[in-house]
């Protein structure tokens, strides 16, 4: 069974970026992952397997470089509140 993205959990910038990523490309996007509460051990393990950073710091917001498939997997987790594209800062 194919996972279907839960777009309600994605911000508009992330949806736009995902629409530009072709499935054949292995491009990763820098994303903020926000959970409903501090992840349990099982949830933390799942996040770490996808490459989410800082999971052991007892917080609810994390960063990660995620593929479109990983974003889909996270969007389907009931304990994930939302996913946002990290903004690129420019030096002026």
Secondary structure by P-SEA (a helix, b strand, c coil): cbbbbccccccaaaaaaaaacccccccccbbbbbccccccaaaaaaaaaacccccccccccccccccaaaaaaaaacccccccccbbbbbcc
